[in-house]
């Protein structure tokens, strides 16, 4: 099988495509033939050794895949060869095969293709946890999403729409804003040319209720200032590379709340809560209530290009690596 391997920390161009022996399912293990692997911003941090979890090279990046069960080891129950699954593998996803425990598997709903399934769990898991569990977003509330055309941003737009919120999407190009409108945003803001605080307050009629910020950087303070009474600011991540420093008096004003969102930590600290969240997610997709967008596809051997396009913000939405040549 093929595996995209990080042999030394650095930019994506240092990745190496290697040939390895086929995976074998040991006791308590399941081997999955990967059809698609999600490409996420956190993968770029792993490659640089810049994430709080720091695997030492050599390692294979990729934390979410979709595919078909090839084999099961002794003692495994409830999983059969041929089953269509999502695997939350942590690492190892950028390969033709991945070995996981049964607890890391989710059954694919009918009608959900491998590419959209592989792009689903991290972005939608984060968005659901942030908006439902942390912010308790209510029907009719105003939601401002920064970086709204990115993978997790588009997921937040879709989840906000499904929860009955009125969504304002901030994005930097006309094409990206059009994609946000198609995903369910009621209004858009070009934060490259418009005053983010003023426009968000104007659109919402005085102040938004929730800000979803996966970007950080220079727009965070303006977004915080756009919140109205009892507004909630969700700290998702810092894709801009800069961790913002904001005056705490802005939190005091209007009795605002700043909420951290670490979905990855929640999955290990509160596994039952996460299983329930993922169950809601898959039920929402199966029913059509949630509408994940088609991701951009790259063949496995172009993993470095996919990561570079993601890091340079040339992508709208999610990207996946496919192993069947159907890119």
C-alpha positions as CSV (number, residue, x, y, z in Angstrom):
1,X,0.0,0.0,0.0
2,X,1.0,3.7,-0.4
3,X,1.4,6.1,2.6
4,X,2.2,9.8,2.6
5,X,4.9,10.1,5.2
6,X,6.4,13.0,7.2
7,X,10.1,12.0,7.7
8,X,11.2,15.4,9.0
9,X,9.3,18.5,10.3
10,X,8.8,21.2,7.7
11,X,6.6,22.4,4.8
12,X,4.3,20.0,3.0
13,X,6.8,19.7,0.1
14,X,8.9,17.5,2.4
15,X,6.3,14.8,2.5
16,X,7.3,11.4,0.9
17,X,5.0,8.9,-0.8
18,X,6.2,5.5,0.3
19,X,5.3,1.9,-0.5
20,X,4.5,-0.3,2.6
21,X,3.3,-3.8,3.3
22,X,-0.5,-4.2,3.4
23,X,-2.0,-3.7,6.8
24,X,-3.0,-6.7,8.9
25,X,-5.8,-6.6,11.5
26,X,-4.4,-7.8,14.8
27,X,-6.6,-8.7,17.8
28,X,-9.2,-6.0,18.5
29,X,-8.3,-4.1,15.3
30,X,-10.0,-3.3,12.0
31,X,-8.3,-2.6,8.7
32,X,-10.1,-0.1,6.4
33,X,-9.4,0.4,2.7
34,X,-9.3,4.2,2.5
35,X,-11.3,5.8,-0.3
36,X,-10.9,9.4,0.8
37,X,-9.0,11.2,3.5
38,X,-9.9,14.6,4.9
39,X,-7.3,17.4,4.6
40,X,-7.4,19.7,7.6
41,X,-5.5,22.8,8.9
42,X,-4.3,20.9,11.9
43,X,-2.4,18.6,9.5
44,X,-0.2,21.5,8.5
45,X,0.6,22.1,12.2
46,X,1.5,18.5,12.7
47,X,4.0,18.7,9.8
48,X,5.7,21.7,11.4
49,X,5.8,20.2,14.9
50,X,3.7,23.2,15.9
51,X,0.6,21.5,17.5
52,X,0.1,20.7,21.2
53,X,0.2,17.0,20.3
54,X,3.6,16.5,18.6
55,X,4.2,13.1,17.0
56,X,7.9,12.5,16.2
57,X,8.7,11.7,12.5
58,X,8.3,9.4,10.8
59,X,4.5,9.5,10.8
60,X,1.6,9.5,8.4
61,X,-0.7,12.5,8.8
62,X,-4.5,12.4,8.4
63,X,-7.1,12.1,11.1
64,X,-10.4,11.3,9.3
65,X,-11.0,8.9,6.5
66,X,-13.9,7.2,4.8
67,X,-13.7,3.8,3.2
68,X,-14.6,0.1,3.3
69,X,-13.7,-2.4,6.0
70,X,-11.2,-4.9,4.6
71,X,-10.7,-7.2,7.5
72,X,-11.3,-7.5,11.3
73,X,-9.2,-9.1,13.9
74,X,-10.0,-11.5,16.7
75,X,-12.4,-10.3,19.3
76,X,-14.0,-7.6,17.1
77,X,-17.8,-7.6,17.2
78,X,-20.3,-5.5,15.3
79,X,-18.0,-4.7,12.3
80,X,-17.9,-6.8,9.1
81,X,-15.8,-6.8,6.0
82,X,-17.4,-4.7,3.3
83,X,-19.0,-2.2,5.6
84,X,-18.9,1.5,4.6
85,X,-17.4,3.5,7.4
86,X,-15.9,6.7,8.6
87,X,-12.7,6.1,10.6
88,X,-11.5,8.7,13.2
89,X,-7.9,7.6,13.1
90,X,-6.0,10.4,14.8
91,X,-3.0,9.9,12.5
92,X,-2.3,7.6,9.5
93,X,-5.1,8.6,7.2
94,X,-3.0,9.7,4.2
95,X,-2.6,6.1,3.0
96,X,-4.4,3.4,1.1
97,X,-5.2,1.6,4.3
98,X,-5.5,2.5,8.0
99,X,-5.7,0.3,11.1
100,X,-8.1,1.4,13.9
101,X,-10.1,0.1,16.8
102,X,-13.8,-0.5,16.4
103,X,-14.6,2.4,18.7
104,X,-13.0,4.7,16.1
105,X,-15.6,3.8,13.4
106,X,-18.9,5.3,12.4
107,X,-21.2,3.7,9.8
108,X,-21.8,5.8,6.7
109,X,-25.4,6.9,6.2
110,X,-26.9,5.8,2.8
111,X,-26.5,8.5,0.2
112,X,-23.3,10.0,1.7
113,X,-20.3,9.5,-0.7
114,X,-16.8,8.8,0.6
115,X,-15.4,12.2,-0.3
116,X,-18.0,14.2,1.7
117,X,-17.9,11.6,4.5
118,X,-14.1,12.0,4.8
119,X,-14.5,15.8,5.1
120,X,-17.3,15.7,7.6
121,X,-16.3,14.9,11.2
122,X,-13.7,17.5,12.1
123,X,-15.4,20.5,10.6
124,X,-19.0,19.6,11.5
125,X,-18.0,18.1,14.9
126,X,-16.4,21.4,15.8
127,X,-19.3,23.4,14.5
128,X,-21.9,21.4,16.3
129,X,-20.0,21.3,19.5
130,X,-19.4,25.1,19.3
131,X,-22.9,26.2,18.3
132,X,-25.1,23.7,20.1
133,X,-23.1,22.7,23.3
134,X,-21.0,25.8,24.0
135,X,-23.0,28.8,22.6
136,X,-26.4,27.2,22.9
137,X,-27.4,29.0,19.7
138,X,-31.1,29.6,19.5
139,X,-33.5,29.9,16.6
140,X,-33.7,33.5,15.3
141,X,-30.4,34.6,16.8
142,X,-27.8,36.3,14.7
143,X,-24.6,34.3,14.0
144,X,-21.4,35.9,12.6
145,X,-19.0,33.4,11.0
146,X,-15.4,34.5,10.3
147,X,-13.4,32.6,7.7
148,X,-16.8,31.5,6.5
149,X,-15.6,29.9,3.2
150,X,-13.1,27.6,4.9
151,X,-14.0,24.0,5.8
152,X,-15.1,24.6,9.4
153,X,-16.5,28.0,8.5
154,X,-18.9,26.5,5.9
155,X,-19.8,23.9,8.4
156,X,-20.7,26.6,10.9
157,X,-22.8,28.4,8.2
158,X,-24.7,25.1,7.5
159,X,-25.2,24.2,11.2
160,X,-26.3,27.7,12.0
161,X,-28.9,27.6,9.2
162,X,-30.1,24.2,10.4
163,X,-30.5,25.5,14.0
164,X,-32.7,28.4,12.7
165,X,-30.1,31.1,13.2
166,X,-29.7,34.1,10.9
167,X,-26.2,33.7,9.5
168,X,-23.8,36.5,8.5
169,X,-20.7,35.1,6.7
170,X,-17.5,37.1,6.5
171,X,-15.1,36.1,3.6
172,X,-12.5,37.7,1.5
173,X,-13.5,37.2,-2.1
174,X,-16.7,37.4,-4.2
175,X,-16.5,33.7,-5.1
176,X,-16.1,32.7,-1.4
177,X,-19.0,34.9,-0.4
178,X,-21.2,33.4,-3.1
179,X,-20.4,29.9,-1.7
180,X,-21.5,31.1,1.7
181,X,-24.8,32.4,0.4
182,X,-25.4,29.0,-1.3
183,X,-24.6,27.2,2.0
184,X,-27.4,29.2,3.8
185,X,-25.9,32.5,4.9
186,X,-28.5,35.3,4.9
187,X,-25.9,38.1,4.4
188,X,-22.2,38.4,3.7
189,X,-19.4,40.8,4.6
190,X,-16.2,41.5,2.7
191,X,-13.9,42.1,5.6
192,X,-11.1,43.1,3.3
193,X,-12.9,46.3,2.3
194,X,-15.8,46.7,4.8
195,X,-15.9,47.7,8.5
196,X,-16.7,44.3,10.0
197,X,-18.1,45.7,13.3
198,X,-20.2,48.4,11.7
199,X,-21.6,46.1,8.9
200,X,-22.4,43.2,11.3
201,X,-24.2,45.6,13.7
202,X,-26.1,47.2,10.8
203,X,-27.2,43.9,9.3
204,X,-28.3,42.4,12.7
205,X,-30.0,45.6,13.9
206,X,-27.7,46.4,16.8
207,X,-25.4,43.5,17.4
208,X,-25.0,39.8,16.7
209,X,-25.6,37.1,19.3
210,X,-22.8,34.7,18.5
211,X,-19.4,35.1,16.8
212,X,-17.7,31.9,15.4
213,X,-14.0,32.6,14.9
214,X,-11.6,30.0,13.6
215,X,-9.3,32.6,12.2
216,X,-8.0,34.9,15.0
217,X,-5.7,37.7,13.8
218,X,-6.7,41.3,13.2
219,X,-10.5,40.8,12.7
220,X,-11.1,39.2,16.1
221,X,-11.5,42.4,18.1
222,X,-13.9,44.0,15.6
223,X,-16.0,40.8,15.7
224,X,-16.0,40.9,19.5
225,X,-17.1,44.6,19.3
226,X,-20.0,43.5,17.0
227,X,-21.6,41.4,19.7
228,X,-24.8,42.8,21.4
229,X,-26.2,42.2,24.9
230,X,-25.1,38.8,26.3
231,X,-23.3,38.0,23.1
232,X,-21.0,34.9,23.0
233,X,-17.7,34.8,21.2
234,X,-16.5,31.3,20.2
235,X,-12.7,30.9,20.0
236,X,-12.2,28.0,17.5
237,X,-8.6,28.5,16.3
238,X,-6.0,30.8,14.8
239,X,-5.8,30.1,11.1
240,X,-4.4,33.6,10.5
241,X,-1.3,32.6,12.5
242,X,-1.8,35.4,15.1
243,X,-3.3,34.9,18.5
244,X,-5.3,38.1,19.1
245,X,-4.9,40.2,22.3
246,X,-8.2,42.0,23.1
247,X,-9.0,44.5,25.9
248,X,-11.0,42.6,28.5
249,X,-13.3,45.6,29.0
250,X,-14.9,44.6,25.7
251,X,-16.0,41.4,27.4
252,X,-17.4,43.3,30.4
253,X,-19.4,45.6,28.1
254,X,-22.8,44.2,27.2
255,X,-22.1,41.2,29.6
256,X,-20.4,39.3,26.8
257,X,-18.9,35.8,27.2
258,X,-15.8,34.3,25.5
259,X,-16.0,30.5,25.1
260,X,-13.1,28.2,24.1
261,X,-13.9,25.4,21.8
262,X,-11.6,22.4,21.7
263,X,-13.6,19.6,20.1
264,X,-10.5,17.4,19.8
265,X,-10.0,17.5,23.6
266,X,-13.7,16.9,24.2
267,X,-13.6,13.7,22.1
268,X,-11.1,12.1,24.6
269,X,-12.3,13.7,27.8
270,X,-16.0,13.2,27.2
271,X,-16.3,10.3,24.8
272,X,-20.0,9.6,25.5
273,X,-20.9,13.3,24.8
274,X,-18.9,13.1,21.6
275,X,-20.6,9.8,20.5
276,X,-24.0,11.5,21.0
277,X,-22.8,14.6,19.1
278,X,-21.6,12.4,16.1
279,X,-24.9,10.5,16.2
280,X,-26.8,13.8,15.9
281,X,-24.4,14.8,13.1
282,X,-25.0,11.6,11.0
283,X,-28.7,11.8,11.6
284,X,-28.7,15.4,10.4
285,X,-26.9,14.4,7.2
286,X,-29.1,11.4,6.6
287,X,-32.3,13.4,7.0
288,X,-31.0,16.2,4.8
289,X,-31.2,18.8,7.6
290,X,-27.4,19.2,7.3
291,X,-26.0,19.7,3.8
292,X,-22.2,19.2,3.7
293,X,-20.7,20.6,0.5
294,X,-18.8,18.6,-2.1
295,X,-15.1,18.9,-1.2
296,X,-12.2,19.6,-3.6
297,X,-10.5,16.3,-4.6
298,X,-6.8,15.6,-5.0
299,X,-5.2,12.2,-5.7
300,X,-3.2,10.8,-2.8
301,X,0.1,11.5,-4.5
302,X,-0.8,15.3,-4.5
303,X,-1.1,15.6,-0.7
304,X,1.5,18.3,-0.5
305,X,-0.3,20.4,-3.1
306,X,-3.6,20.0,-1.2
307,X,-2.0,21.1,2.1
308,X,-0.3,24.1,0.4
309,X,-3.5,25.2,-1.2
310,X,-5.2,25.0,2.2
311,X,-2.5,26.9,3.9
312,X,-2.4,29.6,1.3
313,X,-6.2,30.0,1.4
314,X,-6.7,29.0,-2.2
315,X,-9.4,26.6,-1.3
316,X,-13.1,27.3,-0.5
317,X,-14.5,24.6,1.7
318,X,-12.9,21.3,2.4
319,X,-10.4,19.2,0.5
320,X,-9.9,15.4,0.5
321,X,-7.3,13.0,-0.9
322,X,-8.8,10.2,-2.9
323,X,-7.1,6.8,-3.5
324,X,-9.2,5.4,-6.3
325,X,-8.0,7.7,-9.1
326,X,-11.3,9.5,-9.4
327,X,-10.0,13.0,-8.5
